[in-house]
Structure formats: structure tokens, C-alpha cells
């Protein structure tokens, strides 16, 4: 597995912070389009995902679908169908001493997320949190497990060919620690 140097990680993080600060990710239609794009690319890569999971973990196609792919696509369907409802501001009660003001809860994305996947469910545990990050309006840097090189390579190709680097990016690398990180 190729390593990602520190400068590349910092550059991707800076670029993603810049993109996040453009406020494009706050738009609900943008988020929904990105979720639909992710669902479409997973369907396109489904056989390659299954093959890679077999090579890395000897998961059969059925097990790969049941424990990894279907969970992610189910999560995507849930987010796509409920995102507008979830993102609506909610009225909240106002304390007596602040009357006659009114309160509401407004959901705001926080910025850039780092998602690190373990080796045992490498697809599901990298892509499922990505669904939440996209739905929330955040950018994401994804770090797949170095112990599952085949599925990591498929996910890197799938994600990096689907999304702009300043929005979602897979950065591979090993567990070797670098000084000053």
C-alpha cells in the first residue's frame, strides 16, 4: 500500500476547509445529490467490492453483501428519504426569564471529518460514517485499513473518481508513525 506523506494530508485538509467555508455543503440539494451519487457508484462497484472483500478477508459474495454493502445502501436510502425532515429547524421551549423570545434548534455542519476504518468490516465502517458526514454537510478525509489492501484500493478508486478532492478524499497509508504528527 502506498503511503501518504504528511504534506499531502495537510494540503488536502486545507483544501477541504476552504471548500467547506464556501458553504456549498450546507445546501440540502447538494447533500442529496452527493448521497445519490455515492449510492450509484456503490452499485457500479458492487462486484469489485465483493471480489476485494474475498481477497482480503475471504468473505463470500453473500456475506459481503449482507454485512457490508446492504448496510451502507440501507443507510443511504434512510438518509436520502429523511434528510430534509432531519435538517429542518426545531422549535424548543424558551425559559421563562427569556420570554417573549422564541427558541429554535438549527443544525449546522462542523467542517472536515477524518474517518478511519478498521480491518474487520473495512467497507461498511469507512463508508457508513461517510454517509452521515455527507448528510450533515461536512467534508471528509477517509483512511482505510492498511490490513485490507484490495478493498482499500477499490474504495480509493471509487471515492476519488466520484468526488472532488476538496470534498471527499481517500488517503491510504500504513500504521508507521511519523515524528511531529
C-alpha positions as CSV (number, residue, x, y, z in Angstrom):
1,X,0.0,0.0,0.0
2,X,1.4,3.4,-0.9
3,X,2.0,5.8,1.9
4,X,0.6,9.3,2.1
5,X,3.1,11.9,3.3
6,X,2.3,14.5,5.9
7,X,2.4,17.4,3.5
8,X,-0.3,15.8,1.3
9,X,-2.6,15.2,4.3
10,X,-2.2,18.8,5.4
11,X,-2.8,20.1,1.9
12,X,-6.0,18.0,1.5
13,X,-7.2,19.2,4.9
14,X,-6.5,22.9,4.0
15,X,-8.3,22.4,0.6
16,X,-11.3,20.8,2.3
17,X,-11.5,23.5,4.9
18,X,-11.6,26.0,2.1
19,X,-14.3,24.2,0.3
20,X,-16.3,23.8,3.5
21,X,-16.0,27.6,4.1
22,X,-17.6,28.2,0.7
23,X,-20.8,27.0,2.3
24,X,-21.7,24.7,-0.7
25,X,-22.0,21.7,1.6
26,X,-24.8,23.4,3.6
27,X,-27.2,23.3,0.7
28,X,-29.7,20.4,1.1
29,X,-29.9,19.7,-2.6
30,X,-26.1,19.5,-2.8
31,X,-26.1,16.9,0.0
32,X,-28.9,14.9,-1.5
33,X,-27.1,14.8,-4.9
34,X,-23.9,13.7,-3.3
35,X,-25.7,10.9,-1.4
36,X,-27.4,9.8,-4.6
37,X,-24.0,9.9,-6.4
38,X,-22.5,7.7,-3.7
39,X,-25.3,5.2,-3.9
40,X,-24.9,5.0,-7.7
41,X,-21.2,4.4,-7.5
42,X,-21.6,1.7,-4.9
43,X,-24.0,-0.2,-7.2
44,X,-21.5,0.2,-10.1
45,X,-18.6,-1.1,-8.0
46,X,-20.6,-3.8,-6.2
47,X,-18.9,-6.8,-7.9
48,X,-15.4,-5.3,-7.4
49,X,-16.2,-4.6,-3.7
50,X,-17.3,-8.3,-3.3
51,X,-14.1,-9.6,-5.0
52,X,-11.8,-7.3,-3.0
53,X,-13.5,-8.5,0.3
54,X,-13.0,-12.1,-0.8
55,X,-9.3,-11.4,-1.5
56,X,-8.7,-9.6,1.8
57,X,-11.0,-11.4,4.2
58,X,-12.4,-14.4,2.4
59,X,-15.9,-13.0,2.7
60,X,-18.2,-14.7,0.3
61,X,-20.3,-12.5,-2.1
62,X,-23.4,-13.2,0.1
63,X,-21.6,-12.3,3.3
64,X,-20.0,-9.2,1.7
65,X,-23.4,-8.0,0.6
66,X,-25.2,-8.8,3.9
67,X,-22.6,-7.4,6.3
68,X,-21.1,-4.6,4.3
69,X,-22.8,-3.4,1.1
70,X,-26.5,-3.7,2.1
71,X,-25.9,-1.9,5.4
72,X,-24.4,1.0,3.6
73,X,-27.1,1.2,0.9
74,X,-29.8,0.9,3.5
75,X,-28.2,3.8,5.4
76,X,-28.1,5.8,2.2
77,X,-31.8,5.2,1.5
78,X,-32.6,6.2,5.0
79,X,-30.7,9.5,4.8
80,X,-31.9,10.3,1.3
81,X,-35.6,9.9,2.3
82,X,-35.3,11.7,5.7
83,X,-32.6,14.4,5.2
84,X,-35.0,17.3,4.5
85,X,-37.1,16.4,7.6
86,X,-34.0,16.0,9.8
87,X,-32.4,19.3,8.7
88,X,-35.5,21.4,9.5
89,X,-35.0,23.8,12.4
90,X,-36.9,22.6,15.5
91,X,-38.8,24.8,17.9
92,X,-37.6,24.5,21.5
93,X,-39.1,25.8,24.7
94,X,-37.8,29.1,26.0
95,X,-37.0,29.7,29.7
96,X,-39.4,32.0,31.5
97,X,-36.8,34.6,32.1
98,X,-36.1,34.9,28.3
99,X,-39.8,35.4,27.3
100,X,-41.2,36.7,25.0
101,X,-38.3,35.4,22.8
102,X,-38.6,32.2,20.9
103,X,-36.0,29.4,20.6
104,X,-35.2,27.0,17.8
105,X,-32.5,24.4,17.2
106,X,-30.7,24.9,13.9
107,X,-28.4,22.0,12.7
108,X,-25.1,23.2,11.3
109,X,-22.2,21.1,9.9
110,X,-18.9,21.3,11.7
111,X,-16.3,21.2,8.9
112,X,-14.0,18.4,7.9
113,X,-14.1,14.9,9.4
114,X,-11.5,12.2,9.5
115,X,-12.9,8.7,9.2
116,X,-10.6,5.8,9.9
117,X,-11.7,2.2,9.2
118,X,-10.6,-1.0,11.0
119,X,-9.8,-4.2,9.1
120,X,-12.8,-6.4,10.1
121,X,-15.6,-4.5,8.2
122,X,-13.4,-2.3,6.0
123,X,-16.1,-1.1,3.6
124,X,-19.0,-0.7,5.9
125,X,-17.1,1.1,8.7
126,X,-15.5,3.6,6.2
127,X,-18.4,4.3,4.0
128,X,-21.3,4.3,6.6
129,X,-19.8,7.2,8.5
130,X,-19.2,9.0,5.2
131,X,-23.0,8.8,4.6
132,X,-23.5,10.7,7.8
133,X,-20.8,13.2,7.1
134,X,-22.2,14.0,3.7
135,X,-25.8,14.2,5.1
136,X,-24.6,16.5,7.8
137,X,-22.9,18.8,5.3
138,X,-19.3,18.1,6.1
139,X,-16.2,17.3,4.1
140,X,-14.3,14.1,4.8
141,X,-10.9,12.5,4.6
142,X,-11.1,8.7,4.6
143,X,-8.3,6.5,5.9
144,X,-8.9,2.8,5.0
145,X,-7.2,0.0,6.9
146,X,-3.7,-0.9,5.7
147,X,-4.5,-4.6,6.5
148,X,-7.1,-4.8,3.7
149,X,-5.2,-3.6,0.7
150,X,-7.6,-4.9,-2.0
151,X,-10.8,-3.3,-0.7
152,X,-8.8,-0.2,0.3
153,X,-7.7,0.2,-3.3
154,X,-11.2,-0.3,-4.7
155,X,-12.6,2.3,-2.3
156,X,-9.8,4.7,-3.1
157,X,-10.5,4.5,-6.8
158,X,-14.3,4.6,-6.3
159,X,-14.3,7.6,-4.0
160,X,-11.5,9.6,-5.6
161,X,-13.1,9.2,-9.1
162,X,-16.5,10.2,-7.8
163,X,-15.9,13.2,-5.6
164,X,-13.8,16.3,-5.8
165,X,-10.6,16.0,-3.7
166,X,-11.5,19.1,-1.8
167,X,-14.8,17.5,-0.7
168,X,-14.2,13.8,0.0
169,X,-10.8,12.1,-0.4
170,X,-9.3,8.7,0.4
171,X,-5.8,8.9,1.8
172,X,-4.1,5.4,2.2
173,X,-1.3,4.7,4.5
174,X,0.2,2.3,7.0
175,X,0.5,2.4,10.7
176,X,4.1,3.7,10.7
177,X,4.1,6.7,12.9
178,X,5.8,9.8,11.6
179,X,7.5,12.2,14.0
180,X,5.7,15.5,14.7
181,X,2.3,14.2,13.6
